[in-house]
Amino acid sequence: MEKTYVWKVGGPAGFGITTLGPVFAKILKDCGFYVHGYLEYPSLIRGGYNSYQMVFGKTPVKAPKKRIDLYIALDDVCFEKETFDDDTVVIADFDNLKKADGIKGKKINIPLKKIVEDLNGKDIMRNTAAMGASAAALGLPKDVMTEVVKVSYPGKISQPNIDAACAGYDACTAHIPLEITKNDACKNAPVMTGNEAVAIGAIRAGVSFFSTYPMTPASSILHYLAKEARDYHVTVKHAEDEIAGILMAIGAAHAGGRAMTGTSGGGFALMNEGLGLAAITETPLVIALSQRPGPATGMPTWTEQADLRYAMHASQGEFLRAIFTPADLGEAYRFTVDAFNVAEKYQIPVFVLLDKFLSESHFMTTGMDTNYGTMDRGMIYEGDPEKPFDHFQRYAEAENGVCRRPMMGTPGGLFIAASNEHDKTGFVIDTADNRVYQTDRRFKKQPFVAAEMPHPYLIGKPEAKLTFVCFGSMKQVLDEAMKFDDRFNFVYFPAVHPLDWEKVAGLLKGKNLCAFENNKTAQLKSIITENTGIVIEKQFLKYDGRPFFTEEVLEYVNEVL
């Protein structure tokens, strides 16, 4: 097994840590390493403790680890938050720190403050100098580092940051032996977050309207689409609140656009009434829902998988919706494309269910099919020029419960989009027979939607003695752990609703199952029991706001087996 390394930087908010991590990732991948970056930060503009961990190696890496090989400490708070092994290399300006006495690890004293003062630079540039020192400690080529810094810090700040990085590089004399080999597959591979992959998937799907109010950890979908809006002809609206955000998107979809909104749990709580409006008017809508701990404001900058049932049951009444649960960049991209097609083919709300770990961590992909998918707008009514003002039976079944949908302005396509129960033309009506007809018609779509959803599947050796069951980003953690211990396998759910549950039961039957979820109540486990009757006895859960670390999985497998 190829060795992986862990590089980590820590310090208070305002020290440029969230910028430094992705820059160092680019240096590593240009040196032939696969990378994975995991960010932790409090809900503070300044102060607290921020950290960015980079796992890297010669084979793909997908999940964070507890141990640290090389750590950059930018402030005394680091020594209150982190523990080190005897062989951890710790880079810091120890002459200007007070709480480093007695820490484990191999100390490398770099005069970060003096370096920046000698360069007449800003204090924040200590992070760049420290990064240069860590590049030297790892034996990374100075010219590669310099070129990445040059590209990453444009304009007036470019040369000062190059100077700081080179000064830090020159000040470091210690070395961790690494094998540096050229790997064009790494150098040319993009590094991005799950949210960026969702945004790119939306652009590929032909999104024409995106509206929301920013809420961590979904905010960067808005930021990315706003940046690209002009080039890809997307109307992007920063709404006054989440209620306006979803209603604007519904209005845009009703008018014929491909519309999307995005939020986290607290914002989605405000969107619930709008979700029901989309459902009863059968207006296609894509919702990117990135989970964080709740209830209420909860923990705004941490991760969890506790909104699965919420997404399945939100808003009053009963109606069909679809829920994709992507695990990685490729799926975040592809499932967003698929979500738009499913939403328009079946005229339902469709979720792309993420979590903070997937949304904001940096992952590396050596291939993303930018030609994936074709646009399917479903059953569009083309109109009748002979009868331009006739009312149209918008809610009369055409096929498999799906109705024909006229775009606004279609001759002969007049109808009412009412939030009340309605007849075939959209007029409000509360008769018993019409209610049964419309409800049954809307639910008639369910098996056809289920047939289009990606089905759960087994990963690992079929004969393994323990089978984890997971959804979403936990697949990446189990993938990483399986590199070190193949005594377990796992069933991964790339989508959770709707599914062919008889087929799921056949996949799970006869296995030593263990629920593996980032929540307290094992929500997927209970959904499986409800739909298959299979009771999963074991569960390995985590709900402290952090994802699972590779070592935790390996320790649990050792304990059970």
C-alpha positions in Angstrom: 0.0 0.0 0.0 1.4 3.4 -1.1 2.0 5.7 1.9 -0.2 8.7 2.3 0.8 11.9 4.0 -1.1 14.5 6.0 -0.3 18.2 5.8 -2.3 20.5 8.0 -2.3 24.3 8.8 -4.1 25.9 11.7 -4.8 29.3 13.1 -7.5 31.9 13.9 -10.1 33.0 11.3 -8.6 35.9 9.3 -5.2 34.3 8.9 -5.9 33.2 5.3 -6.1 29.5 6.0 -9.0 28.8 3.6 -7.0 30.4 0.8 -3.7 28.6 1.7 -5.1 25.0 1.5 -6.2 25.1 -2.1 -2.9 26.8 -3.2 -0.9 24.1 -1.5 -3.1 21.4 -3.2 -2.2 22.8 -6.6 1.5 22.6 -5.7 1.2 19.0 -4.6 -0.8 17.9 -7.7 1.7 19.6 -10.0 4.4 17.5 -8.2 2.5 14.3 -9.1 0.4 13.7 -5.9 -3.3 13.0 -5.5 -4.9 15.3 -3.0 -7.9 15.6 -0.7 -8.5 18.8 1.3 -10.8 19.0 4.4 -11.6 22.4 6.0 -12.8 23.1 9.5 -13.8 26.5 10.7 -16.1 28.2 13.3 -18.9 30.6 12.5 -16.7 33.6 13.1 -15.2 36.2 10.9 -12.1 36.5 13.1 -10.7 34.5 16.0 -11.5 30.9 16.9 -9.6 28.1 15.3 -9.6 27.3 11.6 -7.7 24.4 10.0 -7.2 22.9 6.6 -6.0 19.3 6.3 -4.5 17.9 3.1 -4.1 14.2 2.6 -1.9 13.3 -0.4 -0.2 10.3 -1.9 0.6 8.5 -5.2 -2.8 6.9 -5.3 -6.2 8.6 -5.1 -7.2 9.8 -1.6 -10.8 10.5 -0.6 -11.1 11.1 3.1 -9.5 12.9 6.1 -7.2 11.2 8.6 -6.5 11.9 12.3 -2.7 11.6 12.2 -0.6 14.5 11.0 2.8 14.3 9.3 3.5 18.0 8.9 1.7 20.8 10.7 1.9 24.6 10.3 1.0 26.5 13.5 0.3 30.1 12.9 -0.9 31.0 16.4 -0.8 29.7 20.0 -4.4 28.5 19.7 -3.1 25.7 17.5 -1.4 24.0 20.5 -4.7 24.1 22.5 -6.6 22.4 19.7 -4.2 19.8 18.3 -2.1 16.9 19.6 0.9 15.6 17.8 2.8 12.3 17.7 6.6 12.2 18.4 7.3 12.1 14.6 5.0 14.9 13.6 7.0 17.8 12.1 5.7 21.1 13.4 6.6 24.3 11.6 6.0 27.6 13.5 7.6 30.9 14.5 8.4 29.4 18.0 10.2 32.6 19.1 6.9 34.5 19.0 4.7 31.8 20.4 4.1 31.2 24.1 2.2 27.9 24.4 4.4 25.5 22.5 6.5 24.2 25.4 6.1 20.6 26.1 4.3 19.7 22.8 5.3 16.5 21.0 6.7 16.5 17.6 9.8 17.7 15.8 9.9 21.5 15.9 11.1 23.5 13.0 11.5 27.2 14.0 10.9 29.5 11.0 11.1 33.3 11.7 7.8 34.1 10.0 7.3 37.5 11.5 10.8 38.6 10.7 10.5 37.3 7.1 7.4 39.4 6.5 8.8 42.5 8.2 12.0 42.3 6.1 9.8 42.1 3.0 7.7 45.1 4.2 4.7 42.7 3.7 1.4 42.4 5.4 1.1 40.3 8.5 -1.2 37.8 6.8 1.6 36.8 4.5 3.1 34.7 7.3 0.9 32.0 6.0 2.6 32.1 2.6 6.0 32.0 4.2 5.0 29.1 6.3 3.7 27.3 3.2 7.0 27.8 1.5 8.8 26.3 4.5 6.5 23.3 4.4 7.2 22.9 0.7 10.9 22.8 1.4 10.4 20.3 4.3 8.6 18.0 1.9 11.3 18.5 -0.8 8.9 19.9 -3.3 10.6 21.8 -6.2 10.9 25.5 -5.6 10.1 26.4 -9.2 6.8 24.5 -9.1 5.9 26.3 -5.8 6.8 29.6 -7.3 4.7 29.1 -10.4 1.6 28.1 -8.5 1.9 31.0 -6.1 2.3 33.4 -9.1 -0.9 32.1 -10.7 -2.8 31.9 -7.4 -2.1 35.5 -6.2 -2.7 37.7 -9.2 -1.9 41.4 -9.7 -0.1 43.5 -7.1 -0.1 40.8 -4.5 1.7 38.2 -6.7 5.3 39.2 -6.3 5.1 39.9 -2.5 3.6 36.4 -2.0 6.2 34.8 -4.2 8.9 36.6 -2.2 7.4 35.4 1.1 7.1 31.8 -0.1 10.7 31.7 -1.3 12.0 33.2 1.9 10.1 30.6 3.9 11.4 27.9 1.6 15.0 29.1 2.0 14.7 29.3 5.8 13.7 25.6 6.2 16.6 23.1 6.4 14.6 20.0 7.6 13.3 17.4 5.2 10.7 14.7 5.0 11.8 12.2 2.3 9.2 12.1 -0.5 9.5 10.5 -3.9 8.7 13.2 -6.4 7.8 11.8 -9.8 6.1 13.5 -12.8 2.4 12.5 -13.2 0.6 14.4 -15.9 -2.7 12.7 -14.8 -2.4 14.6 -11.5 -1.1 17.8 -12.9 -4.0 18.2 -15.3 -6.7 17.0 -13.0 -9.1 19.6 -11.5 -9.4 20.0 -7.8 -12.8 21.4 -6.7 -15.5 21.2 -4.1 -18.7 19.2 -4.3 -20.6 22.5 -4.6 -18.6 23.5 -7.6 -19.3 20.2 -9.2 -23.0 20.7 -8.7 -22.8 24.2 -10.2 -21.0 22.9 -13.2 -23.6 20.1 -13.6 -26.3 22.7 -13.5 -24.6 24.7 -16.3 -24.2 21.5 -18.3 -28.0 20.7 -17.7 -28.9 24.1 -19.2 -29.9 25.9 -16.0 -31.3 29.3 -16.9 -32.4 30.6 -13.5 -30.9 30.2 -10.0 -32.2 32.0 -7.0 -31.6 31.7 -3.3 -30.5 33.4 -0.1 -26.9 32.3 0.8 -26.6 29.8 3.7 -23.6 27.7 4.6 -22.6 25.2 3.4 -24.6 25.6 0.2 -23.6 29.3 -0.5 -20.7 28.6 -2.9 -23.2 27.2 -5.5 -24.6 30.7 -5.6 -21.2 32.2 -5.8 -20.0 30.0 -8.6 -23.1 30.4 -10.7 -23.0 34.2 -10.2 -19.4 34.3 -11.4 -20.3 32.3 -14.5 -23.7 33.8 -15.1 -22.8 36.1 -18.0 -20.8 33.5 -19.9 -23.5 30.8 -19.7 -26.6 33.0 -19.8 -27.9 32.2 -16.4 -30.1 34.6 -14.4 -28.8 34.4 -10.8 -30.8 36.1 -8.1 -29.5 36.7 -4.5 -33.0 36.9 -3.0 -34.0 38.7 0.2 -34.7 35.4 2.0 -35.2 31.7 1.3 -38.9 32.0 0.8 -38.4 34.4 -2.1 -35.6 32.2 -3.4 -37.8 29.2 -3.9 -40.8 31.1 -5.2 -38.7 33.0 -7.8 -37.3 29.6 -9.0 -40.9 28.2 -9.2 -42.0 31.2 -11.2 -39.0 30.9 -13.6 -39.8 27.2 -14.1 -43.5 27.9 -14.6 -42.5 30.4 -17.3 -40.4 27.7 -19.1 -36.9 28.1 -17.6 -34.8 25.4 -16.1 -34.8 26.5 -12.5 -32.9 25.6 -9.4 -32.5 26.8 -5.8 -30.0 25.8 -3.1 -29.9 26.0 0.7 -29.2 24.2 4.0 -31.6 22.9 6.6 -32.6 26.1 8.2 -33.2 27.8 4.9 -35.0 24.8 3.6 -37.4 25.1 6.6 -38.5 28.4 5.1 -38.9 26.9 1.7 -41.4 24.1 2.7 -44.6 25.9 1.6 -43.0 26.7 -1.7 -42.0 23.0 -2.1 -45.6 22.0 -1.7 -46.6 24.7 -4.3 -44.2 23.2 -6.8 -45.6 19.8 -6.1 -49.3 20.5 -6.5 -48.8 22.8 -9.6 -46.5 20.1 -11.0 -43.8 22.7 -11.7 -40.3 21.1 -12.2 -37.8 22.3 -9.6 -34.3 21.2 -8.6 -33.2 21.8 -5.0 -29.6 21.5 -3.9 -29.8 20.8 -0.1 -26.5 20.7 1.7 -26.8 19.3 5.3 -25.4 20.7 8.5 -26.2 20.0 12.1 -29.6 21.3 13.4 -32.1 22.0 14.7 -32.5 25.7 14.3 -29.2 27.4 13.6 -27.4 24.3 14.9 -23.7 24.3 13.9 -23.5 26.4 10.8 -20.1 25.3 9.6 -20.0 21.6 10.4 -21.3 18.5 8.7 -24.1 15.9 9.3 -26.5 13.7 7.3 -29.6 14.3 9.4 -31.9 15.9 6.8 -32.6 12.8 4.8 -36.0 12.1 6.3 -36.8 15.8 6.3 -36.2 16.0 2.5 -38.4 12.9 2.1 -41.4 14.3 4.1 -41.1 18.1 4.0 -44.2 20.2 3.4 -47.7 19.1 4.3 -49.7 16.4 2.5 -48.4 13.6 0.4 -46.6 14.0 -2.9 -43.9 12.6 -5.0 -40.3 13.9 -5.0 -37.0 12.4 -5.9 -33.8 12.4 -3.8 -30.3 11.9 -5.3 -27.5 11.4 -2.7 -24.2 11.9 -4.5 -20.9 10.7 -2.9 -18.2 12.4 -5.0 -17.4 15.1 -7.6 -18.5 12.9 -10.6 -21.8 12.0 -9.0 -22.5 15.6 -7.8 -22.0 16.7 -11.5 -23.9 13.8 -13.2 -26.8 13.7 -10.7 -27.4 17.4 -11.0 -27.7 16.9 -14.8 -30.0 14.0 -14.1 -32.0 15.9 -11.6 -33.1 18.5 -14.1 -34.2 15.8 -16.6 -36.2 13.9 -13.9 -37.8 17.2 -12.6 -39.0 18.1 -16.1 -40.0 14.7 -17.4 -42.1 14.0 -14.3 -42.9 17.6 -13.3 -41.8 17.1 -9.6 -39.4 18.6 -7.2 -36.0 16.8 -7.2 -33.3 17.1 -4.5 -29.6 16.8 -4.9 -28.8 16.0 -1.2 -25.3 17.0 -0.1 -23.5 17.6 3.2 -20.9 20.1 4.3 -18.1 17.5 4.0 -18.9 17.0 0.3 -20.0 20.6 -0.4 -16.9 22.3 0.9 -14.0 19.8 0.9 -11.6 19.7 -2.0 -11.5 16.6 -4.1 -9.5 15.7 -7.1 -11.0 14.1 -10.2 -8.9 12.7 -13.1 -11.9 12.7 -15.3 -15.3 14.5 -15.6 -17.4 13.8 -18.7 -18.3 17.3 -19.7 -20.5 15.8 -22.5 -22.5 13.8 -20.1 -26.3 13.8 -20.6 -28.7 15.3 -23.0 -31.6 17.6 -22.2 -35.0 16.0 -21.8 -37.7 18.6 -21.2 -40.5 16.0 -21.0 -44.0 16.3 -22.4 -44.2 19.9 -23.8 -47.6 21.0 -25.3 -46.8 22.7 -28.6 -50.1 24.6 -28.7 -53.0 25.0 -31.2 -52.7 28.2 -33.3 -56.3 27.6 -34.5 -57.6 28.1 -30.9 -55.2 30.5 -29.3 -57.5 31.4 -26.3 -58.9 28.0 -25.5 -58.4 26.6 -22.0 -56.0 23.7 -21.9 -56.4 20.6 -19.7 -53.0 20.9 -18.1 -53.8 18.3 -15.4 -55.3 15.6 -17.5 -53.2 12.4 -17.7 -51.3 12.0 -20.9 -48.9 9.2 -20.1 -47.9 7.4 -16.9 -49.5 10.0 -14.7 -47.5 12.8 -16.5 -49.4 15.7 -18.1 -48.5 17.8 -21.1 -47.0 21.1 -20.0 -47.5 24.3 -22.0 -44.9 27.1 -21.8 -46.2 30.6 -21.1 -47.5 32.2 -24.2 -48.3 28.9 -26.0 -51.4 29.4 -28.2 -54.3 27.3 -26.7 -52.3 26.7 -23.6 -54.3 28.7 -21.1 -54.6 27.1 -17.6 -54.7 28.0 -14.0 -51.7 27.0 -11.7 -53.6 27.0 -8.4 -52.2 26.0 -5.0 -55.5 24.4 -4.2 -56.6 21.1 -5.4 -57.9 21.6 -9.0 -59.6 20.0 -11.9 -57.9 19.1 -15.2 -57.9 22.7 -16.4 -56.6 24.1 -13.0 -59.9 25.5 -11.7 -60.2 25.0 -7.9 -62.5 22.2 -6.9 -62.9 20.1 -3.8 -65.0 17.2 -4.9 -64.1 13.7 -3.6 -63.8 12.0 -7.0 -61.5 14.7 -8.4 -59.3 14.6 -5.3 -58.8 10.8 -5.7 -58.2 11.1 -9.5 -55.6 13.9 -9.1 -53.8 12.2 -6.2 -53.7 8.8 -7.8 -52.5 10.4 -11.1 -49.7 12.2 -9.5 -48.5 9.1 -7.6 -48.8 7.0 -10.8 -45.4 8.5 -11.8 -43.6 6.9 -8.8 -42.5 3.6 -10.3 -41.3 5.3 -13.5 -39.3 7.8 -11.5 -37.8 4.9 -9.5 -36.7 3.2 -12.7 -34.6 6.3 -13.5 -32.9 6.6 -10.2 -29.4 5.1 -9.7 -29.8 1.9 -7.7 -27.8 0.8 -4.6 -24.9 -1.5 -5.3 -22.2 -3.5 -3.4 -18.6 -2.4 -3.3 -15.8 -4.7 -2.1 -15.4 -8.5 -1.9 -18.8 -10.3 -1.9 -17.6 -12.7 0.7 -16.6 -10.1 3.3 -17.8 -10.7 6.8 -19.2 -7.2 7.5 -21.3 -5.1 5.2 -21.7 -1.4 5.9 -24.8 0.4 4.5 -24.3 4.1 3.6 -25.5 7.0 1.4 -23.9 10.1 0.1 -20.3 11.2 1.0 -19.7 8.3 3.5 -18.9 6.2 0.4 -15.6 8.1 0.1 -14.7 7.4 3.7 -15.3 3.6 3.3 -13.5 3.6 -0.1 -10.4 5.1 1.6 -10.6 2.7 4.6 -10.9 -0.3 2.3 -7.5 0.4 0.9 -6.1 -0.6 4.3 -8.5 -3.4 5.3 -10.6 -5.4 2.9 -12.4 -7.6 5.4 -15.6 -5.5 5.0 -17.6 -4.4 2.0 -20.5 -1.9 1.8 -23.8 -1.2 0.0 -23.9 2.3 -1.2 -27.1 4.2 -1.9 -26.5 6.9 -4.6 -30.2 7.7 -4.3 -32.7 7.0 -1.6 -36.2 7.9 -3.0 -38.0 6.5 -4.8 -36.5 3.1 -5.3 -37.4 -0.4 -6.3 -37.4 -1.8 -2.7 -37.8 -5.4 -3.8 -34.6 -5.1 -5.6 -33.0 -3.4 -2.6 -34.1 -6.3 -0.4 -32.5 -8.8 -2.6 -29.2 -6.9 -2.4 -29.2 -6.7 1.4 -30.6 -10.2 2.2 -28.3 -12.6 4.1 -25.5 -10.1 4.9 -24.1 -9.0 8.3 -25.3 -5.4 8.0 -24.1 -2.3 9.8 -25.6 1.1 9.3 -22.9 3.7 8.7 -24.3 7.2 8.9 -23.4 10.8 9.9 -26.4 11.2 12.1 -27.8 10.1 15.5 -30.9 8.1 14.5 -29.7 6.0 11.6 -32.2 7.5 9.2 -31.3 5.3 6.1 -31.5 2.2 8.3 -35.0 3.0 9.4 -36.1 3.8 5.8 -34.7 0.4 4.7 -36.7 -1.4 7.5 -39.9 0.4 6.6 -39.6 -0.6 2.9 -38.1 -4.1 3.1 -38.7 -5.4 6.6 -35.0 -6.0 7.0 -33.8 -5.0 10.4 -30.2 -3.9 10.6 -28.9 -4.8 14.0 -25.5 -3.0 14.0 -24.9 0.7 13.6 -21.8 2.9 13.5 -22.9 6.5 13.8 -21.2 9.8 14.2 -22.9 13.1 14.9 -20.4 15.5 16.4 -20.2 17.7 13.3 -17.2 16.0 11.9 -17.1 13.4 9.1 -15.7 9.9 9.9 -11.9 9.7 9.8 -10.2 6.7 8.2 -8.7 5.5 11.4 -12.2 5.4 13.1 -13.5 3.0 10.5 -10.5 0.7 10.8 -10.7 0.7 14.6 -14.4 -0.3 14.4 -13.8 -3.1 11.9 -11.1 -4.5 14.1 -13.4 -4.3 17.1 -16.3 -6.1 15.3 -14.3 -8.7 13.5 
